[in-house]
């Protein structure tokens, strides 16, 4: 309350606010801890998963005595000890299309700490339909992303990723690994955005995507382009085409004009590549000014994750012939 940006009025806003946290895992744990400590008055926690020993490296609400227990119920019990003045709701079951609207409708702000794409799109589309702001975070190995979607008419998750990738494209933390400190860093940023949204101060990450690379200590903020239609029921077609290595070889054999760009880091490019220019994602926005807008661009990375951000950056620069290839 000593902070003039917050004060007594801001603290009262926090007390009156209700927040739903979807996923009490790596991201959910720091978010829940800091929002509880900040005095958010009503917090909902939904997670059907059970605590596993492998979670303890990053899911800091739990310890070895919690293994086998439901995460939502365990998190709620521990947070109640941290701040007994908060009202908690625990949902120890799956978040599905059947219960999404009923649960989200009870809260002012939604936080997506899930680790799979079906849930992310369901959360996003429900928030759009119910006009709820959504604080989003995601993790992959040493990289994190966060943004605030659907805030005061701003872009939503589909503005960044119009359609889900295939199931095998981006594995979750349990499959690909994640450095244990990254969820804490990204989750703390997410909690900070929630506090700013509730109390009404500072610059909110609406219309912006923050990326954090803890391997290289790069932190970047990209501007997002809002889609013309935000109707989650509308058919949203992707503004790029996925091609195969065989397609690429066919283009080369027919001497078709294209520019192949590897948007991975330099050390990844040196380890293995399929040719083309190496322009790390963090440099791409500036480097695109060197390329004619009519040029056909083909982006590639390891999973397609960074390539889709590259597509959005290129589209903002009026490039139209955009393609992705996954190596």
QUIHU-V356443 format. One record per pair of residues at least 12 apart in sequence whose C-alpha atoms are under 10 Angstrom apart, sorted by the first residue. I is the first residue (numbers start at 1). GAP is how many residues later the second one is. If there is no record, write none. Layout:
I;GAP
I;GAP
This chain:
5;191
5;194
5;195
5;196
5;197
6;189
6;190
6;193
6;194
6;195
6;196
7;192
9;190
10;185
10;186
10;188
10;189
10;190
10;191
11;27
11;28
11;29
11;30
11;184
11;187
11;188
12;27
12;28
12;29
12;186
12;187
13;26
13;27
13;28
13;182
13;185
13;186
13;187
14;21
14;24
14;25
14;26
14;27
14;28
14;180
14;181
14;182
14;183
14;184
14;185
15;23
15;24
15;25
15;26
15;27
15;70
15;71
15;183
16;23
16;24
16;25
16;26
16;92
16;182
17;22
17;23
17;24
17;25
17;26
17;90
17;91
17;92
17;178
17;181
17;182
18;22
18;23
18;24
18;25
18;26
18;69
18;70
18;88
18;89
18;90
18;91
18;92
18;180
19;13
19;16
19;21
19;22
19;23
19;24
19;25
19;26
19;69
19;85
19;87
19;88
19;89
19;90
19;91
19;92
19;175
19;179
20;12
20;22
20;23
20;24
20;25
20;26
20;68
20;69
20;70
20;83
20;84
20;85
20;86
20;87
20;88
20;89
20;90
20;91
20;92
20;114
21;22
21;23
21;24
21;25
21;26
21;51
21;69
21;83
21;86
21;88
21;89
21;90
21;91
21;92
21;93
21;114
22;22
22;23
22;24
22;25
22;50
22;69
22;72
22;73
22;82
22;88
22;89
22;90
22;91
22;92
22;93
22;97
22;98
22;101
23;22
23;23
23;24
23;25
23;26
23;48
23;49
23;71
23;72
23;88
23;89
23;90
23;91
23;92
23;96
24;21
24;22
24;23
24;24
24;25
24;27
24;35
24;37
24;46
24;47
24;48
24;49
24;50
24;51
24;52
24;88
24;89
24;90
25;22
25;24
25;25
25;26
25;30
25;31
25;33
25;34
25;35
25;36
25;37
25;46
25;47
25;50
25;88
25;89
25;90
25;158
26;29
26;30
26;31
26;32
26;33
26;34
26;35
26;87
26;88
26;89
26;112
26;113
26;147
26;152
26;154
26;155
26;156
26;157
26;158
26;160
26;161
27;31
27;32
27;33
27;84
27;85
27;86
27;87
27;88
27;109
27;110
27;111
27;112
27;155
27;156
27;157
27;158
27;159
27;160
27;161
27;163
27;164
28;17
28;18
28;19
28;31
28;32
28;33
28;44
28;47
28;83
28;84
28;85
28;86
28;109
28;155
28;156
28;159
28;160
28;162
28;163
29;29
29;30
29;31
29;32
29;33
29;42
29;46
29;50
29;84
29;154
29;155
29;158
29;159
30;28
30;29
30;30
30;31
30;153
30;154
30;155
30;156
30;157
30;158
30;159
30;160
30;161
31;80
31;82
31;152
31;153
31;155
31;156
31;157
31;158
31;159
31;160
31;161
31;163
32;12
32;13
32;29
32;43
32;44
32;47
32;79
32;155
32;156
32;159
33;27
33;28
33;42
33;45
33;46
33;49
33;50
33;154
33;155
33;158
34;45
34;153
34;154
34;156
34;157
34;158
34;161
35;44
35;48
35;153
35;155
35;156
35;157
35;159
35;160
36;43
36;44
36;45
36;46
36;47
36;48
36;49
36;50
36;51
36;52
36;155
37;42
37;45
37;46
37;49
38;45
38;153
38;154
38;157
39;44
39;45
39;46
39;47
39;156
40;43
40;45
40;46
40;47
40;154
40;155
40;158
41;42
41;44
41;45
41;46
41;47
42;43
42;44
42;45
42;46
42;47
42;65
42;66
43;33
43;36
43;43
43;44
43;45
43;46
43;47
43;64
43;66
44;28
44;32
44;43
44;44
44;45
44;46
44;47
44;59
44;60
44;62
44;63
44;66
45;26
45;27
45;28
45;30
45;31
45;43
45;44
45;45
45;46
45;47
45;66
46;25
46;26
46;27
46;29
46;30
46;43
46;44
46;45
46;46
46;47
46;48
46;49
46;57
46;68
47;23
47;24
47;25
47;26
47;28
47;43
47;44
47;45
47;46
47;47
47;48
47;67
48;22
48;23
48;24
48;25
48;43
48;44
48;45
48;46
48;47
49;19
49;20
49;21
49;22
49;23
49;43
49;44
49;45
50;16
50;17
50;18
50;19
50;20
50;21
50;22
50;23
50;24
50;42
51;12
51;13
51;14
51;15
51;16
51;17
51;18
51;19
51;20
51;21
51;23
52;12
52;14
52;15
52;16
52;17
52;18
52;19
53;12
53;13
53;14
53;15
54;13
54;120
55;12
55;118
55;119
55;125
56;124
57;121
57;122
57;123
57;124
58;120
58;121
58;122
58;123
58;124
58;125
58;126
59;12
59;121
59;122
59;124
59;125
60;120
60;123
60;124
61;13
61;14
61;15
61;17
61;18
62;12
62;13
62;16
70;21
70;22
70;23
71;19
71;20
71;21
71;22
72;17
72;18
72;19
72;20
72;21
73;15
73;16
73;17
73;18
73;19
74;16
74;18
75;15
76;12
76;13
76;14
76;15
77;13
91;12
94;25
95;19
95;24
95;27
95;28
96;22
96;23
96;26
96;27
97;22
97;25
97;26
97;29
100;19
100;22
100;23
100;25
100;26
100;27
101;21
101;22
101;24
101;25
101;26
101;28
101;29
102;24
104;19
104;22
104;23
104;26
104;28
105;21
105;22
105;24
105;25
105;26
105;27
107;25
107;26
108;23
108;24
108;25
108;26
108;90
109;18
109;22
109;23
109;24
109;25
109;26
109;42
109;85
109;88
109;89
110;13
110;14
110;17
110;22
110;23
110;24
110;25
110;26
110;38
110;39
110;84
111;12
111;22
111;23
111;24
111;25
111;26
111;37
111;79
111;80
111;83
112;12
112;22
112;23
112;24
112;25
112;26
112;34
112;78
113;22
113;23
113;24
113;25
113;26
113;70
113;74
113;77
114;22
114;23
114;24
114;25
114;58
115;22
115;23
115;24
115;25
115;55
115;56
115;57
115;58
115;59
116;22
116;48
116;51
116;54
116;55
116;56
116;57
117;46
117;47
117;48
117;49
117;50
117;53
117;54
117;55
118;46
118;47
118;49
120;16
120;17
120;18
120;37
120;38
120;44
121;36
121;37
121;40
121;41
121;42
121;43
121;111
122;110
123;13
123;34
124;12
124;25
124;26
124;32
124;33
124;34
124;108
125;25
125;31
125;32
125;33
125;105
125;106
125;107
125;108
126;106
127;22
127;23
127;29
127;105
128;21
128;22
128;23
128;25
128;27
128;28
128;29
128;102
128;103
128;104
129;21
129;101
129;102
129;103
129;104
131;19
131;20
131;21
131;22
132;17
132;18
132;19
132;20
133;15
133;16
133;17
133;18
133;19
133;20
133;21
133;23
133;61
133;64
133;73
134;13
134;14
134;15
134;16
134;17
134;22
134;23
134;60
134;72
135;12
135;13
135;14
135;15
135;16
135;54
135;55
135;56
135;58
135;59
135;62
135;70
135;71
136;12
136;13
136;20
136;21
136;50
136;51
136;54
136;57
136;73
137;46
137;49
137;50
137;52
137;53
137;72
137;73
137;74
138;34
138;35
138;44
138;45
138;48
138;49
138;73
139;33
139;34
139;38
139;39
139;40
139;43
139;44
139;47
139;72
139;73
140;30
140;31
140;32
140;33
140;36
140;37
140;38
140;39
140;42
140;43
140;73
140;165
141;31
141;32
141;35
141;36
141;37
141;38
141;39
141;41
141;72
141;73
141;74
142;35
142;36
142;37
142;38
142;39
142;40
142;41
142;70
142;71
142;72
142;73
142;74
142;75
143;35
143;36
143;39
143;40
143;43
143;68
143;69
143;70
143;71
143;72
143;73
143;74
143;75
143;76
144;34
144;38
144;39
144;41
144;42
144;43
144;66
144;67
144;68
144;69
144;70
144;75
145;41
145;45
145;64
145;65
145;66
145;67
145;68
145;74
145;75
145;76
146;40
146;41
146;43
146;44
146;47
146;59
146;62
146;63
146;64
146;65
146;66
146;75
147;42
147;43
147;46
147;57
147;58
147;59
147;60
147;61
147;62
147;63
147;64
147;74
147;75
147;77
148;42
148;45
148;46
148;49
148;56
148;57
148;58
148;59
148;60
148;61
148;62
149;56
149;57
149;58
149;59
149;60
150;56
150;57
150;80
151;46
151;53
151;54
151;55
151;56
152;54
153;53
153;54
153;73
153;77
154;51
154;52
154;53
154;54
154;70
154;71
154;72
154;73
154;76
155;51
155;52
155;53
155;69
155;70
155;71
155;72
155;73
155;75
156;50
156;51
156;68
156;69
156;70
156;71
156;74
156;76
157;69
157;73
158;68
158;69
158;71
158;72
158;73
158;74
158;78
159;48
159;65
159;66
159;67
159;68
159;69
159;70
159;71
159;77
159;153
160;47
160;48
160;49
160;64
160;65
160;66
160;67
160;148
160;149
160;151
160;152
161;77
161;144
161;147
161;148
161;150
161;151
162;65
162;73
162;74
162;75
162;76
162;77
162;146
163;72
163;73
163;74
163;75
163;76
164;74
165;138
165;139
165;140
165;143
168;135
169;133
169;134
169;135
169;136
169;157
170;132
170;133
170;134
170;135
171;132
179;35
179;36
181;33
182;30
182;31
182;32
185;27
185;29
186;24
186;25
186;26
189;21
190;15
192;12
193;12
193;13
205;16
205;17
205;18
206;17
206;18
207;15
207;16
207;17
207;18
207;19
208;12
208;13
208;14
208;15
208;16
208;17
209;12
209;13
209;14
209;15
209;100
210;12
210;13
211;71
216;49
218;64
219;63
220;61
220;62
220;63
221;61
222;60
222;63
222;87
222;90
222;91
223;89
223;90
223;93
224;85
224;88
224;89
224;92
225;87
225;88
225;90
225;91
239;72
239;73
239;76
239;81
239;82
239;83
239;84
240;58
240;68
240;71
240;72
240;75
240;80
240;81
240;82
240;83
240;84
241;57
241;80
241;81
241;82
241;83
241;84
242;56
242;57
242;62
242;80
242;81
242;82
242;83
242;84
243;55
243;80
243;81
243;82
243;83
244;80
244;81
244;82
244;83
245;29
245;80
245;81
245;82
247;78
248;12
248;50
248;77
256;40
257;38
257;39
257;40
258;18
258;37
258;38
258;39
258;40
258;63
258;64
258;65
259;17
259;18
259;32
259;36
259;37
259;38
259;39
259;40
260;14
260;15
260;16
260;17
260;18
260;36
260;37
260;38
260;39
260;40
260;63
260;64
260;65
261;13
261;14
261;15
261;16
261;17
261;18
261;19
261;20
261;23
261;36
261;37
261;38
261;39
261;40
261;46
261;49
261;63
261;64
262;12
262;13
262;14
262;15
262;16
262;17
262;18
262;19
262;36
262;37
262;38
262;39
262;40
262;44
262;45
262;63
263;14
263;15
263;16
263;17
263;18
263;19
263;20
263;21
263;36
263;37
263;38
263;39
263;41
263;43
263;44
263;46
263;47
264;14
264;15
264;16
264;17
264;18
264;35
264;36
264;37
264;38
264;42
264;43
265;13
265;14
265;15
265;16
265;17
265;36
266;12
266;13
266;14
268;12
268;33
268;34
269;32
272;55
273;27
273;28
273;29
273;54
274;26
274;53
276;22
276;23
276;24
277;22
278;21
278;22
279;20
280;21
280;26
280;30
281;20
281;25
281;26
281;28
281;29
281;32
282;24
282;28
284;26
284;29
284;30
285;25
285;27
285;28
285;29
285;31
285;32
286;27
288;25
288;26
288;29
288;31
289;25
289;28
291;28
292;26
292;27
293;21
293;22
293;24
293;25
293;26
293;27
293;28
294;24
294;25
294;26
294;27
295;24
295;25
295;26
295;27
296;23
296;24
296;25
296;26
296;27
297;14
297;17
297;22
297;23
297;24
297;25
297;26
297;27
298;12
298;13
298;23
298;24
298;25
298;26
298;27
299;12
299;23
299;24
299;25
299;26
299;27
300;23
300;24
300;25
300;26
300;27
301;23
301;24
301;25
301;26
302;23
302;24
302;25
303;22
303;23
303;24
304;20
304;21
304;22
304;23
305;21
307;16
307;17
307;18
307;19
308;15
308;16
310;12
310;14
311;12
311;13
